[in-house]
Amino acid sequence: MEFRERDSQYETQAQYEFAGAAAQETVIDNNGLAVYTAQVFGWMFAALLVTAGVSLGVLSSEELFHTVRGFVWPLIAVKFFLVFMFAASVHRMSAPIAGICFFTYSVATGLWLSIILAMYTATSAANVFMITAGTFGIMAVYGFTTKKNLTSMGSLLFTALIGVILATVLNIFLFQSGMLSLIVSCLAVFIFTGLIAYDTQMIRETYMNGMESTSEGQKYAMYAAFSLYLDFVGLFVHLLQLLGDRE
């Protein structure tokens, strides 16, 4: 269900493309790009650590877990609200407020993820996490180093993701088909794998010299980290549905 939230962040895609065009007009400062890239992945990994910590904390307490499970739909609603607000308003926020929104979302995701993880064995969840991390690393390196322009692939993946979102919503409330759920998860894995490469390439394409040391640059770094964070969590959840061993 995580991937259903990804569509609302495309509100700022035009800003990314504008920034990318501006970046190409000057010679890129490779040292600055390296710092900026480190900022992006630093934000992403910090959010993932928060999510993992919250999930494990909930799973370690039976009472807390049952409380969280009773609020699953409000949690999903909060996640929808936060992802839409962050994607639509991040460039109008101050950097500290953007950071608060990002980490609030990662906490909400950790609470929601604990409910999903409880359905699978710890060993299979750990194995799927390692597969997700390996896939993410490979695709991130590809996206950052390839000379191929992935813009057209990104547009195609966004369109496919919207179709997957619609199919998931219809399946939850109308069809309730296990086979359709399996097909959707397979498609989602391929989509998120491609989006990892695309979003990583956007780090380089949208970088402008000096932005790593500005407040505006920090917000761009947080948005890029947010995109990659959603890619990672979405890939993990759908791989878990495909490969995980249920309790």
C-alpha positions in Angstrom: 0.0 0.0 0.0 3.0 2.3 0.4 3.2 2.9 -3.3 -0.2 4.4 -3.4 1.2 7.5 -1.8 3.9 8.1 -4.4 1.6 9.8 -7.0 1.0 13.0 -5.0 4.7 14.0 -4.9 4.8 14.7 -8.6 3.4 18.2 -8.0 7.0 19.5 -8.0 8.3 17.6 -11.0 8.2 20.8 -13.1 10.5 22.5 -10.5 12.9 19.6 -10.8 13.0 19.9 -14.6 13.5 23.6 -14.4 16.4 23.2 -12.0 17.9 20.5 -14.2 17.9 22.8 -17.2 19.6 25.5 -15.2 22.2 23.2 -14.0 23.2 22.1 -17.5 24.1 25.7 -18.4 27.1 25.7 -16.1 30.1 23.5 -15.4 29.2 21.3 -12.5 31.3 21.6 -9.3 32.0 17.9 -8.6 33.0 18.5 -5.0 29.8 20.4 -4.4 27.8 17.7 -6.1 29.4 15.1 -3.9 28.5 17.1 -0.8 24.9 17.5 -2.0 24.6 13.8 -2.9 25.8 13.0 0.6 23.2 15.3 2.1 20.4 13.5 0.0 21.4 10.0 1.1 22.1 11.2 4.7 18.5 12.5 4.9 17.2 9.3 3.4 19.1 6.9 5.6 18.2 8.9 8.7 14.5 8.7 7.8 14.9 4.9 7.2 16.5 4.5 10.6 13.7 6.3 12.3 11.1 4.1 10.5 13.0 1.0 11.4 13.3 2.1 15.0 9.7 2.9 15.3 8.6 -0.4 13.7 10.8 -2.5 16.0 9.7 -0.5 19.0 6.1 -1.2 18.3 6.7 -4.9 17.6 8.6 -5.3 20.9 5.5 -4.3 22.9 2.3 -6.4 22.4 0.2 -3.7 24.0 1.6 -1.0 21.8 1.2 -3.1 18.7 -2.5 -3.8 19.4 -3.1 -0.1 19.9 -1.3 0.8 16.7 -3.2 -1.9 14.8 -6.5 -0.4 15.9 -5.6 2.9 14.1 -4.4 1.5 10.8 -6.8 3.5 8.6 -6.2 6.8 10.4 -2.5 6.1 10.0 -2.9 5.6 6.2 -4.9 8.9 6.1 -2.2 10.7 8.0 0.5 9.3 5.6 -1.5 10.5 2.6 -1.9 13.9 4.1 1.8 14.3 5.0 3.1 13.0 1.6 0.8 15.4 -0.3 1.6 18.4 1.9 5.4 17.7 1.8 5.4 17.2 -2.0 3.2 20.2 -2.8 4.7 22.7 -0.2 8.3 21.7 0.5 9.7 24.6 -1.5 7.5 27.1 0.4 8.5 25.7 3.8 11.5 26.6 5.8 14.2 23.9 6.0 13.5 23.0 9.6 9.8 22.7 9.0 10.5 20.5 5.9 12.7 18.3 8.1 10.0 18.0 10.7 7.4 17.0 8.1 9.8 14.4 6.6 10.6 12.8 9.9 7.0 12.9 11.0 6.1 11.0 7.9 8.9 8.4 8.6 7.4 7.9 12.1 4.0 7.3 10.7 5.4 4.9 8.1 7.2 3.0 10.9 3.9 2.6 12.8 2.1 1.4 9.6 5.0 -0.9 8.6 5.0 -2.6 12.0 1.5 -3.9 11.2 2.7 -5.4 7.9 5.9 -6.8 9.4 3.9 -8.6 12.1 2.4 -10.9 9.4 5.9 -12.2 8.3 8.6 -14.1 10.1 11.6 -12.0 11.3 14.0 -14.1 9.2 12.2 -13.6 5.9 11.7 -9.9 6.7 15.5 -9.6 7.3 16.3 -11.5 4.1 13.9 -9.3 2.0 15.4 -6.2 3.6 18.9 -7.3 2.4 17.6 -8.0 -1.1 15.9 -4.6 -1.1 19.1 -2.9 0.1 21.2 -4.7 -2.6 18.8 -3.8 -5.4 18.6 -0.2 -4.2 22.4 0.1 -4.2 22.8 -1.4 -7.7 20.1 0.8 -9.2 21.3 3.9 -7.4 24.9 3.4 -8.8 23.4 2.8 -12.2 21.3 5.9 -12.1 24.2 8.1 -10.9 26.8 6.9 -13.4 24.8 6.1 -16.5 25.1 8.5 -19.5 21.6 7.5 -20.7 18.9 10.1 -20.1 16.3 8.4 -18.0 13.7 11.2 -18.2 11.5 9.3 -20.7 11.7 6.2 -18.6 10.7 8.2 -15.5 7.6 9.5 -17.3 6.6 6.0 -18.3 7.1 4.7 -14.8 5.0 7.5 -13.3 2.2 6.6 -15.7 2.5 2.9 -14.8 2.5 3.7 -11.1 -0.8 5.5 -11.4 -2.3 2.4 -13.1 -0.9 0.3 -10.2 -2.4 2.7 -7.7 -5.9 2.5 -9.3 -5.7 -1.3 -9.6 -4.8 -1.6 -5.9 -7.6 0.6 -4.8 -10.1 -1.3 -6.9 -8.8 -4.6 -5.6 -9.1 -3.5 -2.0 -12.6 -2.2 -2.2 -14.1 -4.2 -5.1 -12.3 -7.3 -6.5 -10.4 -8.6 -3.4 -8.4 -10.9 -5.7 -5.3 -12.6 -4.5 -4.1 -13.0 -8.1 -4.5 -9.4 -8.9 -2.7 -8.5 -5.7 0.2 -10.7 -6.8 0.3 -9.1 -10.3 0.2 -5.6 -8.8 3.1 -6.4 -6.5 5.2 -7.8 -9.4 4.6 -4.6 -11.4 5.3 -2.4 -8.4 8.7 -4.1 -7.9 9.7 -3.3 -11.4 8.4 0.2 -11.2 10.1 1.1 -8.0 13.4 -0.5 -9.2 13.3 1.8 -12.2 12.3 4.8 -10.1 15.4 4.3 -7.9 17.6 4.8 -11.0 15.6 7.7 -12.2 15.4 9.5 -8.8 19.1 9.0 -8.3 19.9 10.5 -11.7 17.8 13.5 -10.8 20.2 14.3 -7.9 22.8 15.0 -10.5 20.6 16.6 -13.1 19.0 19.1 -10.7 22.1 20.1 -8.9 23.2 23.7 -9.2 26.6 24.9 -8.0 26.5 26.1 -4.4 23.1 24.8 -3.6 24.6 22.3 -1.1 25.3 25.3 1.3 22.0 27.1 0.9 18.6 26.7 2.7 16.9 26.2 -0.6 19.4 23.5 -1.5 18.7 21.7 1.8 15.0 21.6 0.8 15.8 20.2 -2.6 18.0 17.6 -0.9 15.2 16.6 1.4 12.8 16.3 -1.5 15.2 14.1 -3.4 15.7 12.0 -0.2 12.0 11.8 0.3 11.6 10.4 -3.3 14.3 7.8 -2.7 12.9 6.9 0.7 9.5 6.2 -0.9 11.2 4.1 -3.5 13.0 2.0 -0.9 10.0 1.4 1.3 7.7 0.7 -1.6 10.2 -1.8 -3.0 10.7 -3.5 0.4 6.9 -3.8 1.1 6.2 -5.4 -2.3 9.2 -7.7 -2.3 8.0 -8.8 1.2 4.6 -9.6 -0.2 6.2 -11.7 -2.9 9.0 -13.4 -1.0 8.2 -13.1 2.7 7.2 -16.2 4.7 4.0 -15.5 6.7 3.6 -16.3 10.4 
